[in-house]
Amino acid sequence: MRNLKRILLGVFLLVLVLVVLVFVLENQQSVSLLFLGWAGPQLPVSLVVVTALLAGMIMGPMLGWFLGRASRAGRKRLV
């Protein structure tokens, strides 16, 4: 059973890497983002999207940890 889980995890990771690779190869057009009057450099669409994805994957758990910690502290004060 353990070997089956490892094989399925390996296949899943391989498919995920292939999907990301195809996405990057298909989105090589350059774009310049404009935010609050600041114009960014010309970057490929895939780089912008992958960077935003990674930023969300880092900030989401950090925000969840921070809010969970704050709610645990509030519960301790009530008891």
mmCIF file of the N, C-alpha and C atoms, coordinates in Angstrom:
data_MODEL
# 
_entry.id   MODEL 
# 
loop_
_atom_site.group_PDB 
_atom_site.id 
_atom_site.type_symbol 
_atom_site.label_atom_id 
_atom_site.label_alt_id 
_atom_site.label_comp_id 
_atom_site.label_asym_id 
_atom_site.label_entity_id 
_atom_site.label_seq_id 
_atom_site.pdbx_PDB_ins_code 
_atom_site.Cartn_x 
_atom_site.Cartn_y 
_atom_site.Cartn_z 
_atom_site.occupancy 
_atom_site.B_iso_or_equiv 
_atom_site.pdbx_formal_charge 
_atom_site.auth_seq_id 
_atom_site.auth_comp_id 
_atom_site.auth_asym_id 
_atom_site.auth_atom_id 
_atom_site.pdbx_PDB_model_num 
ATOM 1   N N  . MET A 1 1  ? 0.829   -1.196 0.000   1.00 0.00 ? 1  MET A N  1 
ATOM 2   C CA . MET A 1 1  ? 0.000   0.000  0.000   1.00 0.00 ? 1  MET A CA 1 
ATOM 3   C C  . MET A 1 1  ? 0.869   1.253  0.000   1.00 0.00 ? 1  MET A C  1 
ATOM 4   N N  . ARG A 1 2  ? 1.972   1.209  0.752   1.00 0.00 ? 2  ARG A N  1 
ATOM 5   C CA . ARG A 1 2  ? 2.862   2.359  0.818   1.00 0.00 ? 2  ARG A CA 1 
ATOM 6   C C  . ARG A 1 2  ? 3.479   2.640  -0.550  1.00 0.00 ? 2  ARG A C  1 
ATOM 7   N N  . ASN A 1 3  ? 3.851   1.572  -1.271  1.00 0.00 ? 3  ASN A N  1 
ATOM 8   C CA . ASN A 1 3  ? 4.441   1.749  -2.595  1.00 0.00 ? 3  ASN A CA 1 
ATOM 9   C C  . ASN A 1 3  ? 3.435   2.337  -3.574  1.00 0.00 ? 3  ASN A C  1 
ATOM 10  N N  . LEU A 1 4  ? 2.183   1.933  -3.464  1.00 0.00 ? 4  LEU A N  1 
ATOM 11  C CA . LEU A 1 4  ? 1.142   2.477  -4.337  1.00 0.00 ? 4  LEU A CA 1 
ATOM 12  C C  . LEU A 1 4  ? 0.983   3.981  -4.111  1.00 0.00 ? 4  LEU A C  1 
ATOM 13  N N  . LYS A 1 5  ? 1.002   4.408  -2.847  1.00 0.00 ? 5  LYS A N  1 
ATOM 14  C CA . LYS A 1 5  ? 0.887   5.835  -2.537  1.00 0.00 ? 5  LYS A CA 1 
ATOM 15  C C  . LYS A 1 5  ? 2.071   6.600  -3.099  1.00 0.00 ? 5  LYS A C  1 
ATOM 16  N N  . ARG A 1 6  ? 3.266   6.038  -2.986  1.00 0.00 ? 6  ARG A N  1 
ATOM 17  C CA . ARG A 1 6  ? 4.449   6.698  -3.533  1.00 0.00 ? 6  ARG A CA 1 
ATOM 18  C C  . ARG A 1 6  ? 4.379   6.800  -5.048  1.00 0.00 ? 6  ARG A C  1 
ATOM 19  N N  . ILE A 1 7  ? 3.910   5.749  -5.685  1.00 0.00 ? 7  ILE A N  1 
ATOM 20  C CA . ILE A 1 7  ? 3.785   5.764  -7.142  1.00 0.00 ? 7  ILE A CA 1 
ATOM 21  C C  . ILE A 1 7  ? 2.756   6.804  -7.572  1.00 0.00 ? 7  ILE A C  1 
ATOM 22  N N  . LEU A 1 8  ? 1.606   6.837  -6.902  1.00 0.00 ? 8  LEU A N  1 
ATOM 23  C CA . LEU A 1 8  ? 0.571   7.820  -7.242  1.00 0.00 ? 8  LEU A CA 1 
ATOM 24  C C  . LEU A 1 8  ? 1.053   9.243  -6.992  1.00 0.00 ? 8  LEU A C  1 
ATOM 25  N N  . LEU A 1 9  ? 1.790   9.457  -5.911  1.00 0.00 ? 9  LEU A N  1 
ATOM 26  C CA . LEU A 1 9  ? 2.339   10.780 -5.636  1.00 0.00 ? 9  LEU A CA 1 
ATOM 27  C C  . LEU A 1 9  ? 3.347   11.171 -6.714  1.00 0.00 ? 9  LEU A C  1 
ATOM 28  N N  . GLY A 1 10 ? 4.187   10.241 -7.110  1.00 0.00 ? 10 GLY A N  1 
ATOM 29  C CA . GLY A 1 10 ? 5.156   10.508 -8.171  1.00 0.00 ? 10 GLY A CA 1 
ATOM 30  C C  . GLY A 1 10 ? 4.484   10.841 -9.487  1.00 0.00 ? 10 GLY A C  1 
ATOM 31  N N  . VAL A 1 11 ? 3.436   10.101 -9.844  1.00 0.00 ? 11 VAL A N  1 
ATOM 32  C CA . VAL A 1 11 ? 2.699   10.371 -11.080 1.00 0.00 ? 11 VAL A CA 1 
ATOM 33  C C  . VAL A 1 11 ? 2.020   11.734 -11.003 1.00 0.00 ? 11 VAL A C  1 
ATOM 34  N N  . PHE A 1 12 ? 1.430   12.051 -9.865  1.00 0.00 ? 12 PHE A N  1 
ATOM 35  C CA . PHE A 1 12 ? 0.778   13.345 -9.687  1.00 0.00 ? 12 PHE A CA 1 
ATOM 36  C C  . PHE A 1 12 ? 1.784   14.479 -9.837  1.00 0.00 ? 12 PHE A C  1 
ATOM 37  N N  . LEU A 1 13 ? 2.947   14.367 -9.201  1.00 0.00 ? 13 LEU A N  1 
ATOM 38  C CA . LEU A 1 13 ? 3.963   15.408 -9.305  1.00 0.00 ? 13 LEU A CA 1 
ATOM 39  C C  . LEU A 1 13 ? 4.481   15.544 -10.730 1.00 0.00 ? 13 LEU A C  1 
ATOM 40  N N  . LEU A 1 14 ? 4.643   14.427 -11.418 1.00 0.00 ? 14 LEU A N  1 
ATOM 41  C CA . LEU A 1 14 ? 5.098   14.466 -12.805 1.00 0.00 ? 14 LEU A CA 1 
ATOM 42  C C  . LEU A 1 14 ? 4.080   15.171 -13.700 1.00 0.00 ? 14 LEU A C  1 
ATOM 43  N N  . VAL A 1 15 ? 2.812   14.872 -13.519 1.00 0.00 ? 15 VAL A N  1 
ATOM 44  C CA . VAL A 1 15 ? 1.758   15.530 -14.300 1.00 0.00 ? 15 VAL A CA 1 
ATOM 45  C C  . VAL A 1 15 ? 1.717   17.023 -13.970 1.00 0.00 ? 15 VAL A C  1 
ATOM 46  N N  . LEU A 1 16 ? 1.868   17.371 -12.707 1.00 0.00 ? 16 LEU A N  1 
ATOM 47  C CA . LEU A 1 16 ? 1.874   18.778 -12.308 1.00 0.00 ? 16 LEU A CA 1 
ATOM 48  C C  . LEU A 1 16 ? 3.033   19.532 -12.952 1.00 0.00 ? 16 LEU A C  1 
ATOM 49  N N  . VAL A 1 17 ? 4.212   18.944 -12.952 1.00 0.00 ? 17 VAL A N  1 
ATOM 50  C CA . VAL A 1 17 ? 5.378   19.570 -13.576 1.00 0.00 ? 17 VAL A CA 1 
ATOM 51  C C  . VAL A 1 17 ? 5.154   19.724 -15.078 1.00 0.00 ? 17 VAL A C  1 
ATOM 52  N N  . LEU A 1 18 ? 4.578   18.726 -15.710 1.00 0.00 ? 18 LEU A N  1 
ATOM 53  C CA . LEU A 1 18 ? 4.311   18.810 -17.147 1.00 0.00 ? 18 LEU A CA 1 
ATOM 54  C C  . LEU A 1 18 ? 3.289   19.898 -17.467 1.00 0.00 ? 18 LEU A C  1 
ATOM 55  N N  . VAL A 1 19 ? 2.272   20.028 -16.650 1.00 0.00 ? 19 VAL A N  1 
ATOM 56  C CA . VAL A 1 19 ? 1.261   21.066 -16.864 1.00 0.00 ? 19 VAL A CA 1 
ATOM 57  C C  . VAL A 1 19 ? 1.890   22.451 -16.727 1.00 0.00 ? 19 VAL A C  1 
ATOM 58  N N  . VAL A 1 20 ? 2.718   22.642 -15.706 1.00 0.00 ? 20 VAL A N  1 
ATOM 59  C CA . VAL A 1 20 ? 3.381   23.935 -15.522 1.00 0.00 ? 20 VAL A CA 1 
ATOM 60  C C  . VAL A 1 20 ? 4.317   24.214 -16.688 1.00 0.00 ? 20 VAL A C  1 
ATOM 61  N N  . LEU A 1 21 ? 5.043   23.210 -17.143 1.00 0.00 ? 21 LEU A N  1 
ATOM 62  C CA . LEU A 1 21 ? 5.958   23.384 -18.270 1.00 0.00 ? 21 LEU A CA 1 
ATOM 63  C C  . LEU A 1 21 ? 5.206   23.770 -19.542 1.00 0.00 ? 21 LEU A C  1 
ATOM 64  N N  . VAL A 1 22 ? 4.099   23.113 -19.827 1.00 0.00 ? 22 VAL A N  1 
ATOM 65  C CA . VAL A 1 22 ? 3.294   23.453 -20.996 1.00 0.00 ? 22 VAL A CA 1 
ATOM 66  C C  . VAL A 1 22 ? 2.746   24.871 -20.859 1.00 0.00 ? 22 VAL A C  1 
ATOM 67  N N  . PHE A 1 23 ? 2.294   25.239 -19.670 1.00 0.00 ? 23 PHE A N  1 
ATOM 68  C CA . PHE A 1 23 ? 1.783   26.593 -19.443 1.00 0.00 ? 23 PHE A CA 1 
ATOM 69  C C  . PHE A 1 23 ? 2.860   27.628 -19.720 1.00 0.00 ? 23 PHE A C  1 
ATOM 70  N N  . VAL A 1 24 ? 4.062   27.394 -19.207 1.00 0.00 ? 24 VAL A N  1 
ATOM 71  C CA . VAL A 1 24 ? 5.161   28.348 -19.408 1.00 0.00 ? 24 VAL A CA 1 
ATOM 72  C C  . VAL A 1 24 ? 5.526   28.444 -20.882 1.00 0.00 ? 24 VAL A C  1 
ATOM 73  N N  . LEU A 1 25 ? 5.591   27.320 -21.564 1.00 0.00 ? 25 LEU A N  1 
ATOM 74  C CA . LEU A 1 25 ? 5.971   27.340 -22.975 1.00 0.00 ? 25 LEU A CA 1 
ATOM 75  C C  . LEU A 1 25 ? 4.908   27.981 -23.861 1.00 0.00 ? 25 LEU A C  1 
ATOM 76  N N  . GLU A 1 26 ? 3.641   27.892 -23.475 1.00 0.00 ? 26 GLU A N  1 
ATOM 77  C CA . GLU A 1 26 ? 2.564   28.450 -24.281 1.00 0.00 ? 26 GLU A CA 1 
ATOM 78  C C  . GLU A 1 26 ? 2.319   29.937 -24.017 1.00 0.00 ? 26 GLU A C  1 
ATOM 79  N N  . ASN A 1 27 ? 2.886   30.491 -22.961 1.00 0.00 ? 27 ASN A N  1 
ATOM 80  C CA . ASN A 1 27 ? 2.619   31.887 -22.590 1.00 0.00 ? 27 ASN A CA 1 
ATOM 81  C C  . ASN A 1 27 ? 3.906   32.686 -22.534 1.00 0.00 ? 27 ASN A C  1 
ATOM 82  N N  . GLN A 1 28 ? 4.544   32.834 -23.659 1.00 0.00 ? 28 GLN A N  1 
ATOM 83  C CA . GLN A 1 28 ? 5.806   33.561 -23.736 1.00 0.00 ? 28 GLN A CA 1 
ATOM 84  C C  . GLN A 1 28 ? 5.636   35.013 -24.185 1.00 0.00 ? 28 GLN A C  1 
ATOM 85  N N  . GLN A 1 29 ? 4.418   35.465 -24.423 1.00 0.00 ? 29 GLN A N  1 
ATOM 86  C CA . GLN A 1 29 ? 4.191   36.846 -24.830 1.00 0.00 ? 29 GLN A CA 1 
ATOM 87  C C  . GLN A 1 29 ? 4.605   37.778 -23.691 1.00 0.00 ? 29 GLN A C  1 
ATOM 88  N N  . SER A 1 30 ? 5.227   38.893 -24.039 1.00 0.00 ? 30 SER A N  1 
ATOM 89  C CA . SER A 1 30 ? 5.643   39.852 -23.019 1.00 0.00 ? 30 SER A CA 1 
ATOM 90  C C  . SER A 1 30 ? 4.511   40.827 -22.719 1.00 0.00 ? 30 SER A C  1 
ATOM 91  N N  . VAL A 1 31 ? 4.381   41.160 -21.453 1.00 0.00 ? 31 VAL A N  1 
ATOM 92  C CA . VAL A 1 31 ? 3.397   42.144 -21.007 1.00 0.00 ? 31 VAL A CA 1 
ATOM 93  C C  . VAL A 1 31 ? 4.082   43.085 -20.026 1.00 0.00 ? 31 VAL A C  1 
ATOM 94  N N  . SER A 1 32 ? 3.536   44.266 -19.902 1.00 0.00 ? 32 SER A N  1 
ATOM 95  C CA . SER A 1 32 ? 4.010   45.231 -18.916 1.00 0.00 ? 32 SER A CA 1 
ATOM 96  C C  . SER A 1 32 ? 2.827   45.572 -18.026 1.00 0.00 ? 32 SER A C  1 
ATOM 97  N N  . LEU A 1 33 ? 2.960   45.352 -16.738 1.00 0.00 ? 33 LEU A N  1 
ATOM 98  C CA . LEU A 1 33 ? 1.871   45.642 -15.812 1.00 0.00 ? 33 LEU A CA 1 
ATOM 99  C C  . LEU A 1 33 ? 1.939   47.089 -15.367 1.00 0.00 ? 33 LEU A C  1 
ATOM 100 N N  . LEU A 1 34 ? 0.772   47.708 -15.203 1.00 0.00 ? 34 LEU A N  1 
ATOM 101 C CA . LEU A 1 34 ? 0.664   49.082 -14.740 1.00 0.00 ? 34 LEU A CA 1 
ATOM 102 C C  . LEU A 1 34 ? -0.133  49.064 -13.447 1.00 0.00 ? 34 LEU A C  1 
ATOM 103 N N  . PHE A 1 35 ? 0.465   49.559 -12.355 1.00 0.00 ? 35 PHE A N  1 
ATOM 104 C CA . PHE A 1 35 ? -0.201  49.552 -11.057 1.00 0.00 ? 35 PHE A CA 1 
ATOM 105 C C  . PHE A 1 35 ? 0.090   50.872 -10.352 1.00 0.00 ? 35 PHE A C  1 
ATOM 106 N N  . LEU A 1 36 ? -0.949  51.648 -10.089 1.00 0.00 ? 36 LEU A N  1 
ATOM 107 C CA . LEU A 1 36 ? -0.843  52.937 -9.404  1.00 0.00 ? 36 LEU A CA 1 
ATOM 108 C C  . LEU A 1 36 ? 0.184   53.857 -10.061 1.00 0.00 ? 36 LEU A C  1 
ATOM 109 N N  . GLY A 1 37 ? 0.195   53.881 -11.377 1.00 0.00 ? 37 GLY A N  1 
ATOM 110 C CA . GLY A 1 37 ? 1.097   54.742 -12.104 1.00 0.00 ? 37 GLY A CA 1 
ATOM 111 C C  . GLY A 1 37 ? 2.490   54.178 -12.311 1.00 0.00 ? 37 GLY A C  1 
ATOM 112 N N  . TRP A 1 38 ? 2.783   53.050 -11.698 1.00 0.00 ? 38 TRP A N  1 
ATOM 113 C CA . TRP A 1 38 ? 4.100   52.418 -11.848 1.00 0.00 ? 38 TRP A CA 1 
ATOM 114 C C  . TRP A 1 38 ? 4.007   51.355 -12.930 1.00 0.00 ? 38 TRP A C  1 
ATOM 115 N N  . ALA A 1 39 ? 4.860   51.483 -13.940 1.00 0.00 ? 39 ALA A N  1 
ATOM 116 C CA . ALA A 1 39 ? 4.879   50.512 -15.036 1.00 0.00 ? 39 ALA A CA 1 
ATOM 117 C C  . ALA A 1 39 ? 6.028   49.543 -14.808 1.00 0.00 ? 39 ALA A C  1 
ATOM 118 N N  . GLY A 1 40 ? 5.708   48.278 -14.804 1.00 0.00 ? 40 GLY A N  1 
ATOM 119 C CA . GLY A 1 40 ? 6.729   47.257 -14.620 1.00 0.00 ? 40 GLY A CA 1 
ATOM 120 C C  . GLY A 1 40 ? 7.465   46.959 -15.917 1.00 0.00 ? 40 GLY A C  1 
ATOM 121 N N  . PRO A 1 41 ? 8.537   46.191 -15.812 1.00 0.00 ? 41 PRO A N  1 
ATOM 122 C CA . PRO A 1 41 ? 9.282   45.834 -17.026 1.00 0.00 ? 41 PRO A CA 1 
ATOM 123 C C  . PRO A 1 41 ? 8.511   44.824 -17.871 1.00 0.00 ? 41 PRO A C  1 
ATOM 124 N N  . GLN A 1 42 ? 8.914   44.667 -19.107 1.00 0.00 ? 42 GLN A N  1 
ATOM 125 C CA . GLN A 1 42 ? 8.300   43.683 -19.998 1.00 0.00 ? 42 GLN A CA 1 
ATOM 126 C C  . GLN A 1 42 ? 8.708   42.283 -19.537 1.00 0.00 ? 42 GLN A C  1 
ATOM 127 N N  . LEU A 1 43 ? 7.736   41.491 -19.128 1.00 0.00 ? 43 LEU A N  1 
ATOM 128 C CA . LEU A 1 43 ? 7.982   40.124 -18.662 1.00 0.00 ? 43 LEU A CA 1 
ATOM 129 C C  . LEU A 1 43 ? 7.013   39.176 -19.356 1.00 0.00 ? 43 LEU A C  1 
ATOM 130 N N  . PRO A 1 44 ? 7.394   37.913 -19.507 1.00 0.00 ? 44 PRO A N  1 
ATOM 131 C CA . PRO A 1 44 ? 6.448   36.937 -20.076 1.00 0.00 ? 44 PRO A CA 1 
ATOM 132 C C  . PRO A 1 44 ? 5.232   36.750 -19.162 1.00 0.00 ? 44 PRO A C  1 
ATOM 133 N N  . VAL A 1 45 ? 4.089   36.501 -19.771 1.00 0.00 ? 45 VAL A N  1 
ATOM 134 C CA . VAL A 1 45 ? 2.849   36.288 -19.018 1.00 0.00 ? 45 VAL A CA 1 
ATOM 135 C C  . VAL A 1 45 ? 3.018   35.154 -18.015 1.00 0.00 ? 45 VAL A C  1 
ATOM 136 N N  . SER A 1 46 ? 3.685   34.093 -18.425 1.00 0.00 ? 46 SER A N  1 
ATOM 137 C CA . SER A 1 46 ? 3.846   32.932 -17.542 1.00 0.00 ? 46 SER A CA 1 
ATOM 138 C C  . SER A 1 46 ? 4.616   33.293 -16.283 1.00 0.00 ? 46 SER A C  1 
ATOM 139 N N  . LEU A 1 47 ? 5.622   34.142 -16.394 1.00 0.00 ? 47 LEU A N  1 
ATOM 140 C CA . LEU A 1 47 ? 6.397   34.538 -15.220 1.00 0.00 ? 47 LEU A CA 1 
ATOM 141 C C  . LEU A 1 47 ? 5.544   35.340 -14.247 1.00 0.00 ? 47 LEU A C  1 
ATOM 142 N N  . VAL A 1 48 ? 4.718   36.228 -14.776 1.00 0.00 ? 48 VAL A N  1 
ATOM 143 C CA . VAL A 1 48 ? 3.835   37.029 -13.935 1.00 0.00 ? 48 VAL A CA 1 
ATOM 144 C C  . VAL A 1 48 ? 2.839   36.134 -13.201 1.00 0.00 ? 48 VAL A C  1 
ATOM 145 N N  . VAL A 1 49 ? 2.227   35.194 -13.911 1.00 0.00 ? 49 VAL A N  1 
ATOM 146 C CA . VAL A 1 49 ? 1.216   34.325 -13.312 1.00 0.00 ? 49 VAL A CA 1 
ATOM 147 C C  . VAL A 1 49 ? 1.839   33.377 -12.287 1.00 0.00 ? 49 VAL A C  1 
ATOM 148 N N  . VAL A 1 50 ? 2.975   32.773 -12.622 1.00 0.00 ? 50 VAL A N  1 
ATOM 149 C CA . VAL A 1 50 ? 3.626   31.840 -11.692 1.00 0.00 ? 50 VAL A CA 1 
ATOM 150 C C  . VAL A 1 50 ? 4.108   32.581 -10.444 1.00 0.00 ? 50 VAL A C  1 
ATOM 151 N N  . THR A 1 51 ? 4.615   33.803 -10.608 1.00 0.00 ? 51 THR A N  1 
ATOM 152 C CA . THR A 1 51 ? 5.035   34.597 -9.450  1.00 0.00 ? 51 THR A CA 1 
ATOM 153 C C  . THR A 1 51 ? 3.849   34.921 -8.545  1.00 0.00 ? 51 THR A C  1 
ATOM 154 N N  . ALA A 1 52 ? 2.724   35.287 -9.133  1.00 0.00 ? 52 ALA A N  1 
ATOM 155 C CA . ALA A 1 52 ? 1.523   35.568 -8.347  1.00 0.00 ? 52 ALA A CA 1 
ATOM 156 C C  . ALA A 1 52 ? 1.043   34.303 -7.629  1.00 0.00 ? 52 ALA A C  1 
ATOM 157 N N  . LEU A 1 53 ? 1.115   33.156 -8.302  1.00 0.00 ? 53 LEU A N  1 
ATOM 158 C CA . LEU A 1 53 ? 0.720   31.895 -7.686  1.00 0.00 ? 53 LEU A CA 1 
ATOM 159 C C  . LEU A 1 53 ? 1.606   31.570 -6.493  1.00 0.00 ? 53 LEU A C  1 
ATOM 160 N N  . LEU A 1 54 ? 2.913   31.699 -6.665  1.00 0.00 ? 54 LEU A N  1 
ATOM 161 C CA . LEU A 1 54 ? 3.838   31.407 -5.567  1.00 0.00 ? 54 LEU A CA 1 
ATOM 162 C C  . LEU A 1 54 ? 3.648   32.376 -4.403  1.00 0.00 ? 54 LEU A C  1 
ATOM 163 N N  . ALA A 1 55 ? 3.419   33.648 -4.702  1.00 0.00 ? 55 ALA A N  1 
ATOM 164 C CA . ALA A 1 55 ? 3.173   34.625 -3.636  1.00 0.00 ? 55 ALA A CA 1 
ATOM 165 C C  . ALA A 1 55 ? 1.912   34.257 -2.847  1.00 0.00 ? 55 ALA A C  1 
ATOM 166 N N  . GLY A 1 56 ? 0.864   33.838 -3.534  1.00 0.00 ? 56 GLY A N  1 
ATOM 167 C CA . GLY A 1 56 ? -0.361  33.416 -2.856  1.00 0.00 ? 56 GLY A CA 1 
ATOM 168 C C  . GLY A 1 56 ? -0.167  32.151 -2.044  1.00 0.00 ? 56 GLY A C  1 
ATOM 169 N N  . MET A 1 57 ? 0.644   31.229 -2.560  1.00 0.00 ? 57 MET A N  1 
ATOM 170 C CA . MET A 1 57 ? 0.901   29.982 -1.836  1.00 0.00 ? 57 MET A CA 1 
ATOM 171 C C  . MET A 1 57 ? 1.718   30.235 -0.580  1.00 0.00 ? 57 MET A C  1 
ATOM 172 N N  . ILE A 1 58 ? 2.487   31.298 -0.552  1.00 0.00 ? 58 ILE A N  1 
ATOM 173 C CA . ILE A 1 58 ? 3.267   31.634 0.643   1.00 0.00 ? 58 ILE A CA 1 
ATOM 174 C C  . ILE A 1 58 ? 2.429   32.468 1.608   1.00 0.00 ? 58 ILE A C  1 
ATOM 175 N N  . MET A 1 59 ? 1.715   33.477 1.091   1.00 0.00 ? 59 MET A N  1 
ATOM 176 C CA . MET A 1 59 ? 0.956   34.379 1.956   1.00 0.00 ? 59 MET A CA 1 
ATOM 177 C C  . MET A 1 59 ? -0.286  33.725 2.561   1.00 0.00 ? 59 MET A C  1 
ATOM 178 N N  . GLY A 1 60 ? -0.923  32.820 1.833   1.00 0.00 ? 60 GLY A N  1 
ATOM 179 C CA . GLY A 1 60 ? -2.139  32.179 2.336   1.00 0.00 ? 60 GLY A CA 1 
ATOM 180 C C  . GLY A 1 60 ? -1.915  31.404 3.625   1.00 0.00 ? 60 GLY A C  1 
ATOM 181 N N  . PRO A 1 61 ? -0.984  30.457 3.649   1.00 0.00 ? 61 PRO A N  1 
ATOM 182 C CA . PRO A 1 61 ? -0.732  29.738 4.904   1.00 0.00 ? 61 PRO A CA 1 
ATOM 183 C C  . PRO A 1 61 ? -0.220  30.640 6.030   1.00 0.00 ? 61 PRO A C  1 
ATOM 184 N N  . MET A 1 62 ? 0.582   31.642 5.678   1.00 0.00 ? 62 MET A N  1 
ATOM 185 C CA . MET A 1 62 ? 1.074   32.554 6.714   1.00 0.00 ? 62 MET A CA 1 
ATOM 186 C C  . MET A 1 62 ? -0.084  33.327 7.343   1.00 0.00 ? 62 MET A C  1 
ATOM 187 N N  . LEU A 1 63 ? -1.021  33.776 6.519   1.00 0.00 ? 63 LEU A N  1 
ATOM 188 C CA . LEU A 1 63 ? -2.191  34.484 7.028   1.00 0.00 ? 63 LEU A CA 1 
ATOM 189 C C  . LEU A 1 63 ? -3.061  33.555 7.871   1.00 0.00 ? 63 LEU A C  1 
ATOM 190 N N  . GLY A 1 64 ? -3.243  32.315 7.406   1.00 0.00 ? 64 GLY A N  1 
ATOM 191 C CA . GLY A 1 64 ? -4.008  31.339 8.186   1.00 0.00 ? 64 GLY A CA 1 
ATOM 192 C C  . GLY A 1 64 ? -3.362  31.047 9.528   1.00 0.00 ? 64 GLY A C  1 
ATOM 193 N N  . TRP A 1 65 ? -2.039  30.920 9.547   1.00 0.00 ? 65 TRP A N  1 
ATOM 194 C CA . TRP A 1 65 ? -1.322  30.667 10.791  1.00 0.00 ? 65 TRP A CA 1 
ATOM 195 C C  . TRP A 1 65 ? -1.486  31.846 11.742  1.00 0.00 ? 65 TRP A C  1 
ATOM 196 N N  . PHE A 1 66 ? -1.350  33.066 11.200  1.00 0.00 ? 66 PHE A N  1 
ATOM 197 C CA . PHE A 1 66 ? -1.456  34.259 12.030  1.00 0.00 ? 66 PHE A CA 1 
ATOM 198 C C  . PHE A 1 66 ? -2.860  34.399 12.611  1.00 0.00 ? 66 PHE A C  1 
ATOM 199 N N  . LEU A 1 67 ? -3.888  34.206 11.783  1.00 0.00 ? 67 LEU A N  1 
ATOM 200 C CA . LEU A 1 67 ? -5.262  34.333 12.279  1.00 0.00 ? 67 LEU A CA 1 
ATOM 201 C C  . LEU A 1 67 ? -5.616  33.221 13.244  1.00 0.00 ? 67 LEU A C  1 
ATOM 202 N N  . GLY A 1 68 ? -5.121  32.008 12.993  1.00 0.00 ? 68 GLY A N  1 
ATOM 203 C CA . GLY A 1 68 ? -5.367  30.908 13.920  1.00 0.00 ? 68 GLY A CA 1 
ATOM 204 C C  . GLY A 1 68 ? -4.708  31.151 15.256  1.00 0.00 ? 68 GLY A C  1 
ATOM 205 N N  . ARG A 1 69 ? -3.524  31.719 15.226  1.00 0.00 ? 69 ARG A N  1 
ATOM 206 C CA . ARG A 1 69 ? -2.807  32.030 16.457  1.00 0.00 ? 69 ARG A CA 1 
ATOM 207 C C  . ARG A 1 69 ? -3.547  33.104 17.248  1.00 0.00 ? 69 ARG A C  1 
ATOM 208 N N  . ALA A 1 70 ? -4.072  34.097 16.540  1.00 0.00 ? 70 ALA A N  1 
ATOM 209 C CA . ALA A 1 70 ? -4.817  35.169 17.210  1.00 0.00 ? 70 ALA A CA 1 
ATOM 210 C C  . ALA A 1 70 ? -6.106  34.629 17.826  1.00 0.00 ? 70 ALA A C  1 
ATOM 211 N N  . SER A 1 71 ? -6.790  33.712 17.137  1.00 0.00 ? 71 SER A N  1 
ATOM 212 C CA . SER A 1 71 ? -8.035  33.183 17.694  1.00 0.00 ? 71 SER A CA 1 
ATOM 213 C C  . SER A 1 71 ? -7.766  32.272 18.887  1.00 0.00 ? 71 SER A C  1 
ATOM 214 N N  . ARG A 1 72 ? -6.650  31.529 18.858  1.00 0.00 ? 72 ARG A N  1 
ATOM 215 C CA . ARG A 1 72 ? -6.293  30.699 20.017  1.00 0.00 ? 72 ARG A CA 1 
ATOM 216 C C  . ARG A 1 72 ? -5.971  31.566 21.228  1.00 0.00 ? 72 ARG A C  1 
ATOM 217 N N  . ALA A 1 73 ? -5.307  32.682 21.000  1.00 0.00 ? 73 ALA A N  1 
ATOM 218 C CA . ALA A 1 73 ? -4.988  33.598 22.099  1.00 0.00 ? 73 ALA A CA 1 
ATOM 219 C C  . ALA A 1 73 ? -6.273  34.202 22.674  1.00 0.00 ? 73 ALA A C  1 
ATOM 220 N N  . GLY A 1 74 ? -7.234  34.500 21.824  1.00 0.00 ? 74 GLY A N  1 
ATOM 221 C CA . GLY A 1 74 ? -8.520  35.046 22.287  1.00 0.00 ? 74 GLY A CA 1 
ATOM 222 C C  . GLY A 1 74 ? -9.296  34.016 23.099  1.00 0.00 ? 74 GLY A C  1 
ATOM 223 N N  . ARG A 1 75 ? -9.246  32.745 22.691  1.00 0.00 ? 75 ARG A N  1 
ATOM 224 C CA . ARG A 1 75 ? -9.926  31.690 23.437  1.00 0.00 ? 75 ARG A CA 1 
ATOM 225 C C  . ARG A 1 75 ? -9.279  31.469 24.784  1.00 0.00 ? 75 ARG A C  1 
ATOM 226 N N  . LYS A 1 76 ? -7.962  31.603 24.871  1.00 0.00 ? 76 LYS A N  1 
ATOM 227 C CA . LYS A 1 76 ? -7.270  31.413 26.154  1.00 0.00 ? 76 LYS A CA 1 
ATOM 228 C C  . LYS A 1 76 ? -7.675  32.494 27.135  1.00 0.00 ? 76 LYS A C  1 
ATOM 229 N N  . ARG A 1 77 ? -7.883  33.717 26.628  1.00 0.00 ? 77 ARG A N  1 
ATOM 230 C CA . ARG A 1 77 ? -8.286  34.817 27.522  1.00 0.00 ? 77 ARG A CA 1 
ATOM 231 C C  . ARG A 1 77 ? -9.697  34.602 28.062  1.00 0.00 ? 77 ARG A C  1 
ATOM 232 N N  . LEU A 1 78 ? -10.569 33.940 27.297  1.00 0.00 ? 78 LEU A N  1 
ATOM 233 C CA . LEU A 1 78 ? -11.947 33.728 27.729  1.00 0.00 ? 78 LEU A CA 1 
ATOM 234 C C  . LEU A 1 78 ? -12.053 32.670 28.815  1.00 0.00 ? 78 LEU A C  1 
ATOM 235 N N  . VAL A 1 79 ? -11.105 31.750 28.846  1.00 0.00 ? 79 VAL A N  1 
ATOM 236 C CA . VAL A 1 79 ? -11.186 30.634 29.808  1.00 0.00 ? 79 VAL A CA 1 
ATOM 237 C C  . VAL A 1 79 ? -10.632 31.025 31.124  1.00 0.00 ? 79 VAL A C  1 
# 
